Amino acid sequence: MTDHVTIERPEAYPGVQVIRFNRPEKKNAITKAMYAKMTNALTVAGSDPAVRVTAFLGTDGCFSAGNDMADFMAFAMGGTMGQEVIEFLKALAMAPKPVVSGVDGLAIGIGTTIHLHCDLTLASARSIFKTPFVDLALVPEAASSLLVPRLMGHQSAFALLAAGEPLTAQDAQDAGLIWKIVGQDAVNDETLSLAASLAKKPPEALRIARDLIRGDRSDVLARIDEEAKHFASQLKSAEARAAFEAFMRR
C-alpha cells in the first residue's frame, strides 16, 4: 500500500516536503512500493522550485525497522537487491536540495543508514540506531561501508556495521551520525521547523555551500553498486536463507 508512505507539503512550513513513514503496525518496515514512492518524491522535489527542503519522519516511537522481510524473501528468490531499493538510494545520495530527518525510537538497517545522506538529523533520547546486516547474513548498504568509517573511524564502524552493536542517541551524536538530541514530543515540530528555516535561506547560496561540503559523490554511487552486488549474492546464499527463516519464526 503506497499510503504506508505519505508525502506532505504542510502549509505551516513553506518550501518543505515531508516524506513520512506511516506503517506503524509493521514498525514502518519499507516495501518495494514505499521505496518507489519515496524515489518519486525525491525526484519531484529536485525539479520543483516550490520545494526547497525534504524532511524524513516516522511515527511515534519508530522511525523505521528497515526493509520489509517479506520483500527480502522475494528478493532472495530473485537473486537481486531490488531495483526499487537501488533507485531510492541513488536518488537520496544525489538529492540536489537539502534533506533533513527526525528520529524517535527504532532506526534499524536502512532506518539508520538513510541519515548518512541527510544534512541534519534530530533524534529523541530514546532512539536506537542498529544495522544487523551480518546477523541476517547480508552486507552493508546505502554506501554505509564507505561513509561510516569516514565518519566514525574503523573500530566504531566495524562495531555498527559488522558486529551489529546498537548506538544510543548520545552515541550517534558523539559519532556525528546525528546533529542534535531533542525531546521525544518535539521531534516532529523541531524537524519541520529546522527544514523551514533552511527553506528560507537563499537557495543558490545554500546549494553551493552544500555541494562544497558534500564534495564529489561519484564514489558514493560506485559503492552503492558494489554493495548491491555483494548484497544480491548473499541473498542467494544458504546462510541468508537460514537467517531469514529463523527471523520469520520469531
N, C-alpha and C positions, 0 to 999 in steps of 0.2 A: 504494500500500500504506500503510495507516494506521500500520503498525509503523515507518514511517520517522520518526514522532514517537512517543516513549514518554512516558507520564505516570506519574510515580512519587511515592510518599509514603514516603520512607525512614524506617524505624523509628529510626534513629540521629539523625534530625533532626526531632523532633516539631513539628507545625504547618507543615511545609514541603511544598509541592507542587512537583515538578520537571517542567518541560517540556523534553525533551531531543531535539534534532535527531539522527537516527540513520540517516542515509543517506550514509555516508562515501564510498561508491563514486561518488556524484554531488556530492561536496563539500557535502552537506546542502542542495542546491537544494530549494526549497519548492514543492510541488504544491498543487492545489486541495484535495485530501483532507487534506493536512497542515495547511493553513490552517483548515479546518473543525474538525479535531480540536483544534487549539490554542484556537480560539474557544470550543469547548465546555468545555475545561479551565478557561479563564479565567472563564467563566460559572458553572461549578460552584464554583470557588474563592470567587467573590464572595458566594455564599449559604451556603456550608458553614462553620460555626463551627470545624470541625476544621482548616481551612486558614487560616493567618494570613499567609503569605507565599508568593509564587510565584517560582521561580528558573528562568531560561532558561539552558541549557547546550548545547554542541555536542559534537563529538568531538575526538580528539587532532589538533591542527594545523588544525582548521577549525571555526569557529562556523557560518557559512552563506555559500554563494556567491550567495545571493539567490534570485530567482524561477526556477523551472524553465522552461527555454527552450521546451520542447515545449508547455507550458501557455500560454506567452506567444504562441506562434504560433496556438494555438486561440483565445485572446482576440482576437488581431488579426483573425481571420476573423469573429469575432462582434461586433467593434467595441466591446467593453466591457473594463474593467479586471478584471472578475471579481468577482461579489458576495462570494465567499468571502474575497477579499483585503480588501475594504472592511469587511466584518463583523469580521474579525480586527483590523484597525487601530483600529476604533472600540471594540471590546471591550478592547483593550490601553490605549488612551488613557483610557478611563473606568474602568479596574480600580479597585475601591474599597479594595483592600488593597495593601500594598507589593509591588513587583516588583523583583527584582534579576537580574543577569545575569553570566555568566562567559565570557570570550572567550579562545580560544587559536588563533592563526593567522588564517585568512582571515575577514573580515567584509565582505561585498560587498552593495551595494544595501540591501535590507531588512535584511540582516545587520548593516549599520551603523545604519540609521535606527531600528530597534527599540529601541536603547539610549536614544534621546531620551525614551522613555516609561518607562524604568526609573529607579528611585530611587537605586540604587547599582550600578555596574558595575566588575568587576575584569577585568584583561586581562594576558596574558603579554607579555613584551617583544617577542616575535616577531609579535605581532598586527598586522595591516594593515587599516585601515578605508578603504573606497573606494566611491564611488557613481557608476558610469559611466552614469547615466541619459541624458545628452545624447549620449554615444557611440553609444547604441542608438536615437537619435532620439526619446527619451522625455523625461519631465519628472520632477522630484522627487515623492516620495510620502510618506505617513505624517506629513503636516503638517511635513515637514522644511524646506520653503521658509519656514515661519513660525518654527519653533523654532531652526534652526541659526543664522540671523542674530542672533537674540536671544542665543544662547549665545556665538557667536564673533565677531560683527561682520560687516559686509558683505564685506570682502575675503576673509577666510578662508572664509566661507560660499560665496562665488562660486567660490573655488578648489575646494572639495569638491564642491558640487552641480552646478555648470555646467562647470567645466574638468575635473572628474573627477580631480583630483590626490589621491593617497593620503595618509592620515595614518598615521604610525607610532604605536605605543602611547604614546610620550612626547608626540608631537604631540597625540594625543587627550586625554591627561591635562592638558596645558597649556591646551587649548581648553575643558576642562570636560565633554567627552563621556563620559569615564570617570572613576572615582574614584581607583583605585589600580592600580599595576602589581605583579604577583606572579610568582613562578616558574612556568614552564610546567607543571611537575609538580604545582603546588599550586592551579591554577585551580579544579578541581572541588571539592576539600575546603574551600578557603577561601571559595568562593562559598556552599557549603552551610552552613558554619559561620556566615557572615555572616547568611544567611537565618534560621538557627535562633536567632541572638542577637536578631534583630528579632522573631521569633515569641514570644519570652519576655517582651516588653515589654507593658505594659498596653494592650490593643488599642484601646480607645476613645480614650485619650490619643494614641496613635500615629496613629489615623485622623484626628483633628482636626488634629494637627500637620502631617501630610502634606497634608491638604486646604488648610490655610493656606499652606503652602509652594508647592504647585502652583497654587493660585488657580483661578479660573473656567476651564473647559475648553471653553466653547461656541465660542470662536474656533478651537480646535484641530479640533473636529468639522467646523466650516464649511470650514476649509482642506483637510481630508481630502477633502471632497466636491468642492471647487473643483479640487484637483489631479487627482482621479479623472476629472473631465470632460475636462480637457486631456490626461490620460493616454490615455483612450479615443479621443479624436480623433487623437492622434498614432499610436496603434496601427494605425489605418486608413490612415495616410499612406504614400506611396511611399517616402519616405526611411527610415521604420521598417522596411518590408518589405525594403528593400535591406540595411539594417544587420543584421537578423536573419539573412538569407540568408548574408551574409558571415561572421557569427558561427558559424553552423552548419557552414560549410565549413572552419573552422579545424581 
